[in-house]
Amino acid sequence: MNARDMHAEMARWTENVTEPDLAAELSRMKEAVETGDESAFTDAFFQDLSFGTAGLRGTLGAGTNRMNVYTVGRATQGFADYLNAHFENPSVAIARDSRNNGELFVRTAAAIFAANGVRVYVYPRISPVPTLSWAVRDLGCSGGVCVTASHNPAAYNGYKAYGPDGCQITSEAAAAISAAIEGTDIFSGVKSVDFDAALAKGDVTWIDDTVLERYYDAVLSKSVSNLSADEVAKAPLKLVYSPLNGTGLVPVTTVLKRAGVTDVAVVPEQRDPDGDFPTCPYPNPEIREAMQKGIELCERVHPDLLLATDPDADRVGVAVKDGEDYLLLTGNEMGVLLLDYICRMRAERDENLAEKVAVTTIVSSAMVDALAAKYGFELRRCLTGFKYIGDIITELADAGQADRFIFGFEESYGRPCARQGRRERKPAHLPDGAELQAAGEKPRGRDARPVRRARVLAQPHRVGVVSRRRGGCRDGGNHGALAREGAKRGCRPRRRERRRLQRRGNGASTRERRRVPPGGRQQGHRAPERHRAKDQALRVRERRHARGRRGTARQHRDSGQKTACVRPQRGRRDRKLLA
């Protein structure tokens, strides 16, 4: 939006908003604008929250770029229109985590779905993402919504959308829903009914505990342990666990208890649900700050493991004793350890692992290749994201080979073990990449990525292009392997590639930086002047790297030595990849 449109939009919001908290915030924005401070106003109105495969996510507050009942309502109306257009008698399951305004957003979404003829199933209490995915499939729903911002800071909330397979929606579905949202007026275009009236009428139904019981049974059925109950009791496992003030306490401790793990100490400061996350401003079990309270408890009770789940409990962090301190395992390390254990247990039962399939992403550890060689299973790699791992599991299930899948993981603490329950196929009218090519059209987005990756890997002069972003490679492969290959060939990335990767290393995509408004900045993005300083620093480091440790580039050239011009990585672990 330009400045004129933003002021007009704020005036429209001031006229239509009835919620006291939002109205008061708009009043404060107006007063600040009158005094010359437009930072809060600009950040709140310079764009609409974008709807993608992960739904919505943003900070709480008033404005088109904020999470509030109006942006949630508009997104829900678009989702409802999509479901009615693609499914007969559509239904959705809804859950929420412990974040602020979560219950308000759930009731808002449920009332809008009900007004649009979509049957609604709602968890009555906070529930993790995995239980929402289970409910979608177990109840035969057309889609699902989980009100959560995952591991973002307390100021955030979000709106995750799920398809009938229990996975996050595809790119095609996200595009269709986004188009429906854009055609909906945020105030006059949203249908709604009273939540309590819809509940009494039966259009909204609470999800009862039998669904959770089936979920627990399904989780426990995936155990591969060869130990008997008596053997487990004789060798007890001692744990410290933290739900990080989120949703994990009940489901995690329930499953552990039923599996025979009863010696579990819960971190008291992080036990109860709290949307303010008072002990860690960034509730991500991948970082030490979030795990610190758990580590302090470990130093007193001396457990075998420290476990923690993020607020919506779809990722788990693990720490182990390492000398006098505790070491946080990476997602890659956990994935490899778990896959090795699964294969060892199955091999002890004389299962034929040659028929099994494991899935990981194109940027995950190459150590899994060694496991595939050792145990003989088929390893498949996909794009980063649970939905792509889920697609491969679904392909196997559709072919009647669901039992072939044994494990999947990605580097960001995610590990799906299997899919259960019912699945509906993607609507037939949504073409895939092959159909688009057959029709003479160019595949775009998700369908084009494998094609682009294959094309890149077929071009030797581009193999040395490495992204500085953690765990990522622009060209869709293992960044360590690409870097080593590029070093062998002594290649230098083309200037266009180099500049693009410099921009990506600055913390925001080109598309995201375009959204930074004049006179303000979007939260989480670096200021434009820092972009320029960063680029200059990168160019200096590139020149130093090209010179090498001994002499200048000219001296190397005169002596016949080759200089590997692969851009240096950030951090000790990444530098080792270039060795």
MARFIFI-998039 format. One record per residue (C-alpha): residue number from 1; x, z, y. Coordinates in Angstrom, 3 decimals, m for minus. Last residue first. Layout:
{NUM, {X, Z, Y}}
...
REM end
This chain:
{579, {37.788, 4.112, m28.949}}
{578, {34.846, 2.982, m26.826}}
{577, {32.396, 5.229, m28.645}}
{576, {34.619, 8.208, m27.894}}
{575, {33.866, 7.724, m24.234}}
{574, {30.173, 8.261, m24.954}}
{573, {30.762, 11.643, m26.545}}
{572, {32.977, 12.815, m23.700}}
{571, {30.567, 11.921, m20.926}}
{570, {29.682, 8.763, m18.991}}
{569, {30.725, 5.411, m20.405}}
{568, {33.305, 2.993, m19.069}}
{567, {32.332, m0.634, m18.337}}
{566, {33.824, m2.961, m20.909}}
{565, {36.692, m4.960, m19.497}}
{564, {39.010, m4.838, m22.468}}
{563, {42.406, m5.764, m21.067}}
{562, {44.524, m8.200, m23.018}}
{561, {48.291, m7.992, m23.087}}
{560, {50.428, m11.100, m22.577}}
{559, {53.040, m9.293, m20.496}}
{558, {52.212, m11.262, m17.379}}
{557, {48.498, m10.625, m17.834}}
{556, {49.009, m6.908, m18.273}}
{555, {51.199, m6.833, m15.195}}
{554, {48.536, m8.740, m13.274}}
{553, {45.855, m6.264, m14.380}}
{552, {47.968, m3.476, m12.979}}
{551, {50.278, m1.036, m14.726}}
{550, {49.820, 1.376, m17.544}}
{549, {46.536, 3.281, m17.772}}
{548, {44.367, 0.202, m17.545}}
{547, {43.974, m2.154, m14.586}}
{546, {40.484, m3.175, m15.763}}
{545, {39.415, 0.471, m15.948}}
{544, {40.535, 1.065, m12.380}}
{543, {38.593, m1.974, m11.194}}
{542, {35.483, m0.865, m13.079}}
{541, {35.791, 2.646, m11.687}}
{540, {35.883, 1.288, m8.133}}
{539, {32.874, m0.933, m8.803}}
{538, {30.971, 2.036, m10.197}}
{537, {31.727, 4.113, m7.131}}
{536, {30.402, 1.321, m4.893}}
{535, {27.216, 1.060, m6.941}}
{534, {26.706, 4.804, m6.703}}
{533, {27.151, 4.782, m2.956}}
{532, {24.562, 2.021, m2.671}}
{531, {22.088, 3.842, m4.850}}
{530, {22.759, 7.018, m2.894}}
{529, {21.663, 5.200, 0.241}}
{528, {18.442, 4.203, m1.526}}
{527, {17.490, 7.842, m2.280}}
{526, {17.415, 8.911, m5.896}}
{525, {14.159, 8.896, m7.818}}
{524, {12.544, 11.878, m9.533}}
{523, {9.851, 12.364, m6.930}}
{522, {9.084, 9.154, m5.084}}
{521, {10.880, 8.780, m1.804}}
{520, {9.833, 8.673, 1.789}}
{519, {10.320, 6.872, 5.107}}
{518, {9.495, 3.491, 3.635}}
{517, {7.884, 3.888, 0.269}}
{516, {9.738, 3.966, m3.057}}
{515, {7.771, 1.543, m5.214}}
{514, {10.513, m1.063, m5.288}}
{513, {12.705, 1.583, m6.859}}
{512, {10.406, 1.784, m9.890}}
{511, {10.546, m1.964, m10.511}}
{510, {14.302, m1.983, m10.261}}
{509, {14.445, 0.785, m12.822}}
{508, {15.383, 4.320, m11.879}}
{507, {18.234, 6.732, m12.550}}
{506, {21.143, 4.860, m11.001}}
{505, {22.321, 3.503, m14.328}}
{504, {19.664, 0.806, m14.264}}
{503, {21.057, m0.507, m10.972}}
{502, {24.562, m0.652, m12.378}}
{501, {23.172, m2.424, m15.406}}
{500, {21.679, m5.135, m13.244}}
{499, {24.899, m5.524, m11.300}}
{498, {26.982, m5.953, m14.413}}
{497, {24.554, m8.407, m15.974}}
{496, {24.578, m10.576, m12.845}}
{495, {28.354, m10.345, m12.595}}
{494, {28.899, m11.482, m16.156}}
{493, {30.198, m8.864, m18.486}}
{492, {33.891, m9.070, m19.239}}
{491, {35.115, m9.928, m22.684}}
{490, {38.314, m8.807, m24.338}}
{489, {36.955, m9.934, m27.676}}
{488, {37.821, m6.725, m29.452}}
{487, {36.561, m4.683, m26.501}}
{486, {33.196, m6.427, m26.715}}
{485, {32.891, m5.549, m30.369}}
{484, {33.726, m1.930, m29.648}}
{483, {31.168, m1.818, m26.863}}
{482, {28.491, m3.415, m28.995}}
{481, {29.090, m0.951, m31.799}}
{480, {28.919, 2.005, m29.443}}
{479, {25.809, 0.699, m27.717}}
{478, {23.842, 0.297, m30.927}}
{477, {21.453, m2.477, m30.077}}
{476, {18.741, m3.636, m27.693}}
{475, {20.417, m5.739, m25.056}}
{474, {20.056, m3.162, m22.351}}
{473, {21.652, m0.476, m24.451}}
{472, {20.410, 3.056, m24.349}}
{471, {21.422, 6.437, m25.669}}
{470, {21.954, 7.859, m22.208}}
{469, {21.774, 5.185, m19.520}}
{468, {25.228, 3.809, m18.810}}
{467, {24.228, 0.455, m20.306}}
{466, {26.766, m1.647, m22.153}}
{465, {27.498, m5.339, m21.769}}
{464, {30.315, m6.096, m24.212}}
{463, {28.157, m8.276, m26.420}}
{462, {27.386, m10.725, m23.668}}
{461, {30.135, m13.291, m24.288}}
{460, {29.322, m13.294, m27.985}}
{459, {25.823, m14.776, m27.513}}
{458, {23.883, m14.469, m30.784}}
{457, {23.369, m10.754, m30.156}}
{456, {21.587, m11.644, m26.925}}
{455, {19.231, m14.138, m28.558}}
{454, {18.317, m11.708, m31.321}}
{453, {17.607, m9.002, m28.729}}
{452, {15.452, m11.344, m26.665}}
{451, {13.356, m12.333, m29.690}}
{450, {12.947, m8.713, m30.718}}
{449, {11.795, m7.949, m27.151}}
{448, {9.280, m10.795, m26.815}}
{447, {6.329, m9.163, m28.541}}
{446, {6.752, m5.948, m26.516}}
{445, {6.519, m7.680, m23.181}}
{444, {5.903, m11.417, m23.269}}
{443, {5.607, m14.154, m25.851}}
{442, {5.751, m17.639, m24.290}}
{441, {2.743, m19.831, m24.973}}
{440, {2.638, m22.929, m27.177}}
{439, {m0.291, m21.712, m29.252}}
{438, {2.000, m21.143, m32.203}}
{437, {4.271, m19.094, m29.961}}
{436, {1.361, m16.906, m28.858}}
{435, {0.242, m16.420, m32.430}}
{434, {3.737, m15.379, m33.476}}
{433, {4.006, m12.882, m30.615}}
{432, {0.719, m11.135, m31.404}}
{431, {m2.707, m12.160, m30.208}}
{430, {m5.401, m9.568, m29.312}}
{429, {m8.581, m11.175, m30.667}}
{428, {m8.225, m9.488, m34.029}}
{427, {m8.665, m5.997, m32.692}}
{426, {m5.818, m3.881, m34.133}}
{425, {m6.616, m2.655, m37.612}}
{424, {m8.417, 0.595, m38.204}}
{423, {m6.660, 3.462, m39.926}}
{422, {m7.984, 6.311, m42.009}}
{421, {m6.041, 9.285, m43.164}}
{420, {m2.397, 10.092, m43.270}}
{419, {0.718, 8.667, m41.727}}
{418, {4.122, 9.866, m42.769}}
{417, {7.205, 11.850, m41.782}}
{416, {7.423, 11.175, m38.059}}
{415, {10.669, 12.577, m36.565}}
{414, {11.221, 12.780, m32.805}}
{413, {14.010, 14.733, m31.185}}
{412, {14.995, 11.989, m28.729}}
{411, {17.332, 10.039, m31.056}}
{410, {14.579, 8.479, m33.110}}
{409, {13.308, 9.326, m36.570}}
{408, {11.513, 7.970, m39.600}}
{407, {11.156, 9.192, m43.174}}
{406, {10.033, 8.335, m46.709}}
{405, {7.992, 5.127, m46.524}}
{404, {7.564, 3.397, m49.890}}
{403, {4.390, 5.358, m50.678}}
{402, {2.466, 3.358, m48.041}}
{401, {3.017, 0.132, m49.999}}
{400, {m0.523, m1.286, m50.154}}
{399, {0.430, m4.102, m47.762}}
{398, {m1.656, m2.536, m44.994}}
{397, {0.151, 0.762, m45.586}}
{396, {3.563, m0.891, m45.273}}
{395, {2.564, m2.594, m42.042}}
{394, {1.177, 0.723, m40.772}}
{393, {4.481, 2.495, m41.418}}
{392, {6.246, m0.310, m39.523}}
{391, {3.828, 0.021, m36.591}}
{390, {4.300, 3.792, m36.586}}
{389, {8.017, 3.387, m35.954}}
{388, {7.065, 1.149, m33.044}}
{387, {4.522, 3.664, m31.760}}
{386, {7.043, 6.456, m31.976}}
{385, {9.275, 4.850, m29.379}}
{384, {12.584, 3.000, m29.187}}
{383, {12.411, m0.514, m30.617}}
{382, {12.744, m0.912, m34.368}}
{381, {15.290, m0.490, m37.127}}
{380, {14.611, m0.740, m40.854}}
{379, {16.682, 0.900, m43.573}}
{378, {15.987, 0.110, m47.221}}
{377, {17.051, 2.851, m49.624}}
{376, {20.250, 2.714, m51.696}}
{375, {21.278, 6.367, m51.566}}
{374, {24.860, 5.979, m50.324}}
{373, {24.495, 2.680, m48.438}}
{372, {21.333, 3.896, m46.702}}
{371, {23.085, 7.152, m45.847}}
{370, {26.012, 5.233, m44.339}}
{369, {23.585, 3.202, m42.244}}
{368, {22.059, 6.462, m41.001}}
{367, {25.397, 7.282, m39.418}}
{366, {24.834, 4.378, m36.992}}
{365, {22.971, 6.808, m34.728}}
{364, {19.839, 5.698, m32.896}}
{363, {19.718, 2.916, m30.312}}
{362, {17.936, 0.285, m32.452}}
{361, {15.426, 2.838, m33.653}}
{360, {14.936, 4.467, m37.036}}
{359, {12.897, 3.755, m40.146}}
{358, {13.376, 4.692, m43.801}}
{357, {12.021, 2.601, m46.664}}
{356, {11.964, 3.393, m50.389}}
{355, {12.158, 0.991, m53.347}}
{354, {15.894, 1.507, m53.855}}
{353, {15.196, 5.242, m53.812}}
{352, {14.074, 5.203, m57.451}}
{351, {13.125, 8.832, m58.013}}
{350, {15.252, 10.788, m60.469}}
{349, {13.890, 14.165, m59.321}}
{348, {17.356, 15.096, m58.036}}
{347, {17.355, 11.800, m56.130}}
{346, {14.188, 12.857, m54.311}}
{345, {15.763, 16.100, m53.167}}
{344, {18.960, 14.374, m52.080}}
{343, {17.023, 11.647, m50.217}}
{342, {14.956, 14.176, m48.290}}
{341, {18.032, 16.258, m47.456}}
{340, {19.961, 13.211, m46.191}}
{339, {16.983, 12.176, m44.073}}
{338, {16.760, 15.658, m42.573}}
{337, {20.461, 15.825, m41.737}}
{336, {20.495, 12.298, m40.242}}
{335, {17.462, 12.979, m38.062}}
{334, {18.789, 16.335, m36.931}}
{333, {22.127, 14.869, m35.910}}
{332, {20.506, 11.959, m34.085}}
{331, {18.147, 14.271, m32.225}}
{330, {21.082, 16.377, m31.118}}
{329, {21.826, 19.816, m32.512}}
{328, {22.160, 22.651, m30.018}}
{327, {25.163, 24.831, m30.836}}
{326, {25.005, 28.626, m30.600}}
{325, {28.026, 30.691, m29.631}}
{324, {30.542, 33.038, m31.232}}
{323, {31.540, 30.623, m33.962}}
{322, {28.837, 27.949, m34.171}}
{321, {25.471, 29.518, m34.949}}
{320, {22.707, 26.910, m35.114}}
{319, {20.259, 25.480, m32.567}}
{318, {17.260, 23.237, m33.240}}
{317, {14.869, 21.477, m30.855}}
{316, {11.458, 20.157, m31.896}}
{315, {9.380, 17.328, m30.440}}
{314, {5.641, 16.667, m30.566}}
{313, {4.758, 20.274, m29.789}}
{312, {2.673, 19.586, m26.652}}
{311, {4.637, 22.194, m24.673}}
{310, {8.039, 21.391, m26.296}}
{309, {8.945, 22.972, m29.630}}
{308, {11.736, 25.444, m30.336}}
{307, {13.652, 26.398, m33.492}}
{306, {16.653, 28.720, m33.867}}
{305, {18.136, 28.834, m37.342}}
{304, {19.686, 31.245, m39.859}}
{303, {18.749, 34.267, m37.797}}
{302, {21.040, 36.905, m36.219}}
{301, {18.463, 39.383, m34.793}}
{300, {20.190, 40.378, m31.523}}
{299, {22.246, 37.277, m30.681}}
{298, {19.305, 35.175, m31.841}}
{297, {17.107, 36.795, m29.174}}
{296, {19.527, 35.649, m26.456}}
{295, {19.613, 32.167, m27.994}}
{294, {15.804, 32.014, m27.862}}
{293, {15.806, 32.965, m24.199}}
{292, {18.434, 30.271, m23.568}}
{291, {16.599, 27.435, m25.335}}
{290, {15.008, 25.958, m22.193}}
{289, {18.302, 26.166, m20.310}}
{288, {20.159, 24.662, m23.266}}
{287, {18.446, 21.278, m23.059}}
{286, {16.825, 19.291, m25.869}}
{285, {14.045, 21.865, m26.207}}
{284, {12.497, 20.508, m22.972}}
{283, {10.491, 22.957, m20.900}}
{282, {12.053, 22.076, m17.484}}
{281, {11.385, 24.989, m15.116}}
{280, {12.400, 27.420, m17.857}}
{279, {11.315, 31.055, m18.131}}
{278, {8.180, 30.825, m15.974}}
{277, {6.599, 27.837, m17.759}}
{276, {3.829, 27.600, m15.093}}
{275, {1.316, 26.255, m17.612}}
{274, {1.512, 29.437, m19.648}}
{273, {0.614, 29.697, m23.338}}
{272, {1.940, 32.958, m24.830}}
{271, {5.171, 33.198, m26.837}}
{270, {7.832, 32.211, m24.317}}
{269, {8.883, 35.662, m23.074}}
{268, {8.376, 37.144, m26.578}}
{267, {10.632, 34.677, m28.456}}
{266, {8.959, 34.600, m31.877}}
{265, {10.799, 36.171, m34.821}}
{264, {10.012, 34.454, m38.133}}
{263, {10.674, 36.099, m41.510}}
{262, {7.657, 34.620, m43.312}}
{261, {8.945, 31.276, m44.546}}
{260, {6.973, 30.704, m47.754}}
{259, {5.563, 27.261, m46.951}}
{258, {2.222, 28.827, m46.059}}
{257, {3.984, 31.046, m43.518}}
{256, {5.905, 28.126, m42.017}}
{255, {2.723, 26.036, m41.704}}
{254, {0.870, 28.836, m39.939}}
{253, {3.841, 29.693, m37.701}}
{252, {4.049, 26.094, m36.496}}
{251, {0.300, 25.559, m36.061}}
{250, {m0.329, 28.828, m34.163}}
{249, {2.717, 28.935, m31.862}}
{248, {3.137, 25.234, m31.024}}
{247, {0.842, 24.813, m28.030}}
{246, {3.091, 25.664, m25.086}}
{245, {4.790, 28.696, m23.557}}
{244, {8.152, 27.357, m24.832}}
{243, {6.825, 27.510, m28.430}}
{242, {9.916, 29.531, m29.378}}
{241, {11.054, 30.321, m32.927}}
{240, {13.764, 32.539, m34.412}}
{239, {14.145, 32.013, m38.118}}
{238, {15.265, 33.801, m41.299}}
{237, {15.055, 31.869, m44.564}}
{236, {14.487, 33.949, m47.689}}
{235, {16.460, 33.223, m50.863}}
{234, {14.634, 35.237, m53.542}}
{233, {11.204, 34.335, m52.112}}
{232, {12.053, 30.620, m52.109}}
{231, {13.164, 30.849, m55.742}}
{230, {9.914, 32.571, m56.673}}
{229, {7.848, 29.900, m54.900}}
{228, {9.737, 27.196, m56.796}}
{227, {12.481, 25.161, m55.200}}
{226, {12.536, 21.366, m55.478}}
{225, {11.734, 20.900, m51.801}}
{224, {10.200, 17.547, m50.890}}
{223, {7.390, 18.933, m48.720}}
{222, {4.934, 16.271, m47.596}}
{221, {1.942, 18.082, m49.103}}
{220, {2.532, 20.922, m46.645}}
{219, {1.770, 18.633, m43.698}}
{218, {m1.369, 17.234, m45.347}}
{217, {m2.665, 20.709, m46.195}}
{216, {m2.094, 21.852, m42.608}}
{215, {m3.999, 18.834, m41.274}}
{214, {m6.882, 19.385, m43.681}}
{213, {m7.084, 22.955, m42.438}}
{212, {m7.004, 21.720, m38.840}}
{211, {m10.015, 19.464, m39.471}}
{210, {m11.814, 22.343, m41.180}}
{209, {m11.230, 24.439, m38.047}}
{208, {m13.969, 22.706, m36.081}}
{207, {m13.660, 19.930, m33.509}}
{206, {m16.255, 20.666, m30.821}}
{205, {m18.836, 17.922, m30.338}}
{204, {m19.812, 15.942, m27.228}}
{203, {m22.783, 13.558, m27.389}}
{202, {m24.638, 16.310, m29.247}}
{201, {m27.284, 16.964, m26.592}}
{200, {m26.051, 20.501, m25.986}}
{199, {m22.497, 19.258, m25.480}}
{198, {m23.655, 16.467, m23.166}}
{197, {m25.578, 19.049, m21.108}}
{196, {m22.527, 21.313, m20.992}}
{195, {m20.354, 18.430, m19.766}}
{194, {m22.763, 17.278, m17.047}}
{193, {m22.794, 13.502, m16.930}}
{192, {m20.406, 10.898, m15.573}}
{191, {m20.108, 7.250, m14.610}}
{190, {m17.133, 6.218, m12.451}}
{189, {m17.376, 3.240, m10.085}}
{188, {m18.409, 5.025, m6.883}}
{187, {m15.423, 7.313, m6.298}}
{186, {m12.337, 5.749, m7.923}}
{185, {m13.714, 2.224, m7.721}}
{184, {m13.098, 0.535, m11.056}}
{183, {m11.614, m2.977, m11.362}}
{182, {m8.058, m1.614, m11.442}}
{181, {m9.037, 0.672, m14.315}}
{180, {m10.362, m2.243, m16.391}}
{179, {m7.107, m4.142, m15.854}}
{178, {m5.132, m1.043, m16.876}}
{177, {m7.207, m0.751, m20.043}}
{176, {m6.441, m4.360, m20.978}}
{175, {m2.737, m3.961, m20.225}}
{174, {m2.554, m0.712, m22.185}}
{173, {m4.295, m2.352, m25.160}}
{172, {m1.771, m5.188, m25.191}}
{171, {1.179, m2.813, m24.789}}
{170, {m0.016, m0.798, m27.771}}
{169, {m1.735, 2.572, m27.544}}
{168, {0.037, 5.741, m28.597}}
{167, {m0.317, 6.319, m32.305}}
{166, {m3.309, 7.862, m34.101}}
{165, {m4.177, 4.592, m35.857}}
{164, {m7.396, 4.203, m33.841}}
{163, {m5.362, 4.015, m30.602}}
{162, {m4.053, 6.843, m28.453}}
{161, {m3.957, 7.537, m24.710}}
{160, {m1.788, 10.238, m23.131}}
{159, {m3.087, 11.701, m19.860}}
{158, {m0.555, 13.697, m17.896}}
{157, {0.291, 16.853, m16.003}}
{156, {3.195, 17.690, m13.773}}
{155, {4.150, 20.588, m11.474}}
{154, {5.240, 22.604, m14.523}}
{153, {8.218, 20.380, m15.250}}
{152, {8.016, 17.522, m17.801}}
{151, {8.248, 18.236, m21.556}}
{150, {5.016, 16.481, m22.610}}
{149, {2.853, 15.823, m19.545}}
{148, {m0.297, 16.683, m21.453}}
{147, {m4.002, 15.892, m21.648}}
{146, {m4.263, 14.266, m25.064}}
{145, {m6.687, 11.379, m25.388}}
{144, {m7.835, 9.553, m28.510}}
{143, {m9.099, 6.259, m29.793}}
{142, {m11.611, 4.492, m32.020}}
{141, {m12.216, 7.654, m34.029}}
{140, {m12.455, 7.891, m37.817}}
{139, {m12.607, 11.693, m37.900}}
{138, {m9.382, 12.066, m39.911}}
{137, {m7.616, 9.284, m38.021}}
{136, {m8.249, 10.516, m34.492}}
{135, {m8.050, 14.153, m35.667}}
{134, {m4.533, 13.636, m37.064}}
{133, {m3.262, 12.135, m33.810}}
{132, {m4.730, 15.114, m31.967}}
{131, {m3.116, 17.537, m34.429}}
{130, {0.251, 15.839, m33.856}}
{129, {m0.181, 16.090, m30.033}}
{128, {m0.464, 19.862, m30.119}}
{127, {m3.701, 21.791, m29.540}}
{126, {m5.040, 24.090, m26.820}}
{125, {m8.444, 25.407, m27.823}}
{124, {m11.926, 23.917, m28.275}}
{123, {m10.547, 20.617, m29.642}}
{122, {m12.958, 17.946, m28.447}}
{121, {m14.804, 15.191, m30.300}}
{120, {m16.572, 12.634, m28.084}}
{119, {m19.010, 9.833, m28.886}}
{118, {m18.674, 6.988, m26.383}}
{117, {m21.959, 5.971, m24.735}}
{116, {m20.554, 5.605, m21.219}}
{115, {m21.914, 8.942, m19.970}}
{114, {m20.305, 10.621, m22.989}}
{113, {m16.895, 9.149, m22.124}}
{112, {m17.286, 10.396, m18.550}}
{111, {m18.265, 13.936, m19.583}}
{110, {m15.369, 14.117, m22.081}}
{109, {m12.856, 12.991, m19.442}}
{108, {m13.948, 15.610, m16.906}}
{107, {m14.109, 18.387, m19.538}}
{106, {m10.576, 17.516, m20.689}}
{105, {m9.284, 17.288, m17.101}}
{104, {m10.635, 20.743, m16.237}}
{103, {m9.197, 22.227, m19.448}}
{102, {m5.743, 20.851, m18.618}}
{101, {m5.790, 21.988, m14.987}}
{100, {m2.440, 23.756, m15.485}}
{99, {m0.573, 22.887, m18.640}}
{98, {m1.169, 24.610, m21.984}}
{97, {m1.746, 21.485, m24.080}}
{96, {m4.881, 19.405, m24.306}}
{95, {m7.002, 17.643, m26.916}}
{94, {m9.568, 14.839, m27.036}}
{93, {m10.921, 12.764, m29.936}}
{92, {m12.669, 9.500, m29.146}}
{91, {m15.636, 7.503, m30.447}}
{90, {m16.814, 3.917, m30.293}}
{89, {m20.177, 2.735, m31.693}}
{88, {m18.957, m0.830, m32.173}}
{87, {m15.425, m1.329, m30.889}}
{86, {m13.623, m3.708, m28.513}}
{85, {m15.736, m3.908, m25.341}}
{84, {m17.051, m0.357, m25.578}}
{83, {m13.526, 0.963, m26.122}}
{82, {m12.153, m0.952, m23.122}}
{81, {m14.943, 0.227, m20.819}}
{80, {m14.314, 3.815, m21.964}}
{79, {m10.588, 3.486, m21.221}}
{78, {m11.347, 2.158, m17.724}}
{77, {m13.794, 5.010, m17.099}}
{76, {m11.206, 7.479, m18.395}}
{75, {m8.563, 6.143, m16.020}}
{74, {m10.965, 6.476, m13.068}}
{73, {m11.891, 10.025, m14.075}}
{72, {m8.271, 11.103, m14.484}}
{71, {m7.475, 9.676, m11.036}}
{70, {m10.507, 11.491, m9.628}}
{69, {m10.080, 14.807, m11.470}}
{68, {m6.471, 15.073, m10.270}}
{67, {m3.026, 13.828, m11.256}}
{66, {m1.370, 12.350, m8.186}}
{65, {m0.431, 8.916, m6.866}}
{64, {m3.961, 8.134, m5.630}}
{63, {m4.053, 11.372, m3.689}}
{62, {m4.650, 15.095, m4.064}}
{61, {m2.491, 17.258, m6.318}}
{60, {m0.820, 17.652, m9.684}}
{59, {2.370, 15.692, m10.292}}
{58, {2.309, 12.554, m12.419}}
{57, {1.717, 11.044, m15.834}}
{56, {m0.837, 8.493, m16.978}}
{55, {m1.175, 6.649, m20.294}}
{54, {1.947, 6.476, m22.484}}
{53, {1.423, 2.762, m23.215}}
{52, {0.924, 2.241, m19.483}}
{51, {m1.389, 3.277, m16.647}}
{50, {0.216, 3.329, m13.194}}
{49, {m0.663, 6.076, m10.748}}
{48, {m1.868, 4.278, m7.644}}
{47, {0.601, 3.696, m4.848}}
{46, {1.695, 4.885, m1.381}}
{45, {m0.944, 7.600, m1.336}}
{44, {0.501, 10.965, m2.373}}
{43, {4.135, 10.224, m1.556}}
{42, {3.174, 8.969, 1.875}}
{41, {1.006, 11.989, 2.690}}
{40, {3.684, 14.441, 1.573}}
{39, {6.403, 12.703, 3.641}}
{38, {4.276, 11.952, 6.717}}
{37, {5.597, 14.672, 9.046}}
{36, {4.848, 13.532, 12.630}}
{35, {2.740, 16.503, 13.781}}
{34, {m0.487, 14.560, 13.230}}
{33, {0.724, 13.645, 9.747}}
{32, {1.239, 17.331, 8.937}}
{31, {m2.317, 18.169, 10.025}}
{30, {m3.709, 15.368, 7.880}}
{29, {m1.697, 16.501, 4.860}}
{28, {m2.947, 20.080, 5.306}}
{27, {m6.550, 18.834, 5.366}}
{26, {m5.936, 16.776, 2.239}}
{25, {m4.624, 19.885, 0.493}}
{24, {m7.721, 21.865, 1.517}}
{23, {m10.003, 19.121, 0.176}}
{22, {m8.065, 19.071, m3.105}}
{21, {m8.441, 22.827, m3.550}}
{20, {m12.112, 22.852, m2.523}}
{19, {m13.231, 20.013, m4.812}}
{18, {m15.653, 17.833, m2.798}}
{17, {m13.568, 14.731, m2.101}}
{16, {m15.558, 11.849, m0.574}}
{15, {m14.799, 11.861, 3.191}}
{14, {m11.240, 13.153, 2.940}}
{13, {m10.583, 10.630, 0.184}}
{12, {m11.817, 7.773, 2.352}}
{11, {m9.645, 8.960, 5.261}}
{10, {m6.673, 9.110, 2.897}}
{9, {m7.381, 5.562, 1.798}}
{8, {m7.549, 4.324, 5.401}}
{7, {m4.247, 6.012, 6.193}}
{6, {m2.651, 4.460, 3.104}}
{5, {m4.043, 1.011, 3.886}}
{4, {m2.585, 1.091, 7.412}}
{3, {0.819, 2.235, 6.191}}
{2, {1.067, m0.548, 3.610}}
{1, {0.000, 0.000, 0.000}}
REM end
